[in-house]
Amino acid sequence: MHLDAVFWGSIISVIIAVAIFIYLGFKVVKLMNDDAERNKTGQ
């Protein structure tokens, strides 16, 4: 079975998209945790 450039381009694009979503998810969770800490301290 011959795998062409379109196949590999699609796979790489999906991997990059998943990586970006995971990165953004972690950023959002970190920001929410920082905000919760600020609200707890009353600032």
DRENVO-978652 format. One record per atom (N, C-alpha, C): z, x, y; residue in three letters; residue number from 1; atom name. Coordinates in Angstrom, 1 decimal, padded with zeros to 4 digits. Layout:
<rs>
Z | X | Y | ALA | NUM | CA .
...
</rs>
This chain:
<rs>
000.0 | 000.8 | -001.2 | MET | 1 | N .
000.0 | 000.0 | 000.0 | MET | 1 | CA .
000.0 | 000.9 | 001.2 | MET | 1 | C .
-001.0 | 000.7 | 002.1 | HIS | 2 | N .
-001.1 | 001.5 | 003.3 | HIS | 2 | CA .
-000.4 | 000.8 | 004.5 | HIS | 2 | C .
000.5 | 001.5 | 005.1 | LEU | 3 | N .
001.3 | 001.0 | 006.2 | LEU | 3 | CA .
000.7 | 001.6 | 007.5 | LEU | 3 | C .
000.1 | 000.7 | 008.3 | ASP | 4 | N .
-000.6 | 001.2 | 009.5 | ASP | 4 | CA .
000.4 | 001.3 | 010.7 | ASP | 4 | C .
-000.2 | 001.8 | 011.8 | ALA | 5 | N .
000.6 | 002.0 | 013.0 | ALA | 5 | CA .
001.2 | 000.7 | 013.6 | ALA | 5 | C .
000.5 | -000.4 | 013.5 | VAL | 6 | N .
001.0 | -001.7 | 014.0 | VAL | 6 | CA .
002.3 | -002.0 | 013.2 | VAL | 6 | C .
002.3 | -001.8 | 011.9 | PHE | 7 | N .
003.5 | -002.1 | 011.1 | PHE | 7 | CA .
004.7 | -001.3 | 011.6 | PHE | 7 | C .
004.4 | 000.1 | 011.8 | TRP | 8 | N .
005.5 | 000.9 | 012.2 | TRP | 8 | CA .
005.9 | 000.6 | 013.6 | TRP | 8 | C .
005.0 | 000.3 | 014.5 | GLY | 9 | N .
005.3 | -000.1 | 015.9 | GLY | 9 | CA .
006.2 | -001.3 | 015.9 | GLY | 9 | C .
005.9 | -002.3 | 015.1 | SER | 10 | N .
006.7 | -003.5 | 015.0 | SER | 10 | CA .
008.1 | -003.2 | 014.5 | SER | 10 | C .
008.2 | -002.4 | 013.5 | ILE | 11 | N .
009.5 | -002.1 | 012.9 | ILE | 11 | CA .
010.4 | -001.3 | 014.0 | ILE | 11 | C .
009.8 | -000.3 | 014.7 | ILE | 12 | N .
010.5 | 000.5 | 015.7 | ILE | 12 | CA .
010.9 | -000.4 | 016.8 | ILE | 12 | C .
010.0 | -001.3 | 017.2 | SER | 13 | N .
010.3 | -002.2 | 018.4 | SER | 13 | CA .
011.5 | -003.1 | 018.0 | SER | 13 | C .
011.6 | -003.6 | 016.8 | VAL | 14 | N .
012.7 | -004.5 | 016.3 | VAL | 14 | CA .
014.0 | -003.7 | 016.3 | VAL | 14 | C .
013.9 | -002.4 | 015.8 | ILE | 15 | N .
015.1 | -001.6 | 015.8 | ILE | 15 | CA .
015.6 | -001.3 | 017.2 | ILE | 15 | C .
014.7 | -001.0 | 018.1 | ILE | 16 | N .
015.1 | -000.7 | 019.5 | ILE | 16 | CA .
015.7 | -002.0 | 020.1 | ILE | 16 | C .
015.1 | -003.1 | 019.9 | ALA | 17 | N .
015.7 | -004.4 | 020.4 | ALA | 17 | CA .
017.1 | -004.7 | 019.9 | ALA | 17 | C .
017.3 | -004.5 | 018.6 | VAL | 18 | N .
018.6 | -004.7 | 018.0 | VAL | 18 | CA .
019.6 | -003.7 | 018.6 | VAL | 18 | C .
019.2 | -002.5 | 018.7 | ALA | 19 | N .
020.1 | -001.5 | 019.3 | ALA | 19 | CA .
020.5 | -001.9 | 020.7 | ALA | 19 | C .
019.6 | -002.4 | 021.5 | ILE | 20 | N .
019.9 | -002.8 | 022.9 | ILE | 20 | CA .
020.8 | -003.9 | 022.9 | ILE | 20 | C .
020.6 | -004.9 | 022.0 | PHE | 21 | N .
021.5 | -006.1 | 022.0 | PHE | 21 | CA .
022.9 | -005.7 | 021.6 | PHE | 21 | C .
023.0 | -004.8 | 020.6 | ILE | 22 | N .
024.4 | -004.3 | 020.2 | ILE | 22 | CA .
025.1 | -003.6 | 021.3 | ILE | 22 | C .
024.3 | -002.7 | 022.0 | TYR | 23 | N .
024.9 | -001.9 | 023.2 | TYR | 23 | CA .
025.3 | -002.9 | 024.3 | TYR | 23 | C .
024.5 | -003.9 | 024.6 | LEU | 24 | N .
024.9 | -004.8 | 025.7 | LEU | 24 | CA .
026.1 | -005.6 | 025.2 | LEU | 24 | C .
026.2 | -006.0 | 023.9 | GLY | 25 | N .
027.3 | -006.7 | 023.4 | GLY | 25 | CA .
028.6 | -006.0 | 023.6 | GLY | 25 | C .
028.6 | -004.7 | 023.3 | PHE | 26 | N .
029.8 | -003.8 | 023.5 | PHE | 26 | CA .
030.1 | -003.7 | 024.9 | PHE | 26 | C .
029.1 | -003.6 | 025.8 | LYS | 27 | N .
029.4 | -003.5 | 027.2 | LYS | 27 | CA .
030.1 | -004.8 | 027.7 | LYS | 27 | C .
029.6 | -005.9 | 027.3 | VAL | 28 | N .
030.2 | -007.2 | 027.7 | VAL | 28 | CA .
031.6 | -007.3 | 027.3 | VAL | 28 | C .
031.9 | -007.0 | 026.0 | VAL | 29 | N .
033.2 | -007.0 | 025.5 | VAL | 29 | CA .
034.1 | -006.1 | 026.2 | VAL | 29 | C .
033.7 | -004.9 | 026.6 | LYS | 30 | N .
034.5 | -004.0 | 027.3 | LYS | 30 | CA .
034.8 | -004.5 | 028.7 | LYS | 30 | C .
033.8 | -005.1 | 029.4 | LEU | 31 | N .
034.0 | -005.6 | 030.7 | LEU | 31 | CA .
035.0 | -006.8 | 030.6 | LEU | 31 | C .
034.9 | -007.7 | 029.6 | MET | 32 | N .
035.8 | -008.8 | 029.5 | MET | 32 | CA .
037.2 | -008.3 | 029.2 | MET | 32 | C .
037.4 | -007.2 | 028.4 | ASN | 33 | N .
038.7 | -006.7 | 028.2 | ASN | 33 | CA .
039.3 | -006.1 | 029.5 | ASN | 33 | C .
038.5 | -005.3 | 030.2 | ASP | 34 | N .
038.9 | -004.8 | 031.5 | ASP | 34 | CA .
039.4 | -005.9 | 032.5 | ASP | 34 | C .
038.6 | -006.9 | 032.5 | ASP | 35 | N .
038.9 | -008.1 | 033.4 | ASP | 35 | CA .
040.2 | -008.7 | 033.0 | ASP | 35 | C .
040.4 | -008.9 | 031.7 | ALA | 36 | N .
041.7 | -009.5 | 031.2 | ALA | 36 | CA .
042.8 | -008.6 | 031.5 | ALA | 36 | C .
042.7 | -007.3 | 031.4 | GLU | 37 | N .
043.8 | -006.4 | 031.8 | GLU | 37 | CA .
044.1 | -006.5 | 033.3 | GLU | 37 | C .
043.1 | -006.6 | 034.1 | ARG | 38 | N .
043.3 | -006.7 | 035.6 | ARG | 38 | CA .
044.0 | -008.0 | 035.9 | ARG | 38 | C .
043.6 | -009.1 | 035.2 | ASN | 39 | N .
044.3 | -010.4 | 035.4 | ASN | 39 | CA .
045.7 | -010.4 | 035.0 | ASN | 39 | C .
046.1 | -009.7 | 033.9 | LYS | 40 | N .
047.4 | -009.6 | 033.4 | LYS | 40 | CA .
048.3 | -008.8 | 034.4 | LYS | 40 | C .
047.8 | -007.8 | 035.0 | THR | 41 | N .
048.6 | -007.0 | 035.9 | THR | 41 | CA .
048.7 | -007.6 | 037.3 | THR | 41 | C .
047.9 | -008.7 | 037.5 | GLY | 42 | N .
048.0 | -009.4 | 038.8 | GLY | 42 | CA .
047.3 | -008.8 | 040.0 | GLY | 42 | C .
046.4 | -008.0 | 039.7 | GLN | 43 | N .
045.6 | -007.4 | 040.8 | GLN | 43 | CA .
044.4 | -008.2 | 041.2 | GLN | 43 | C .
</rs>
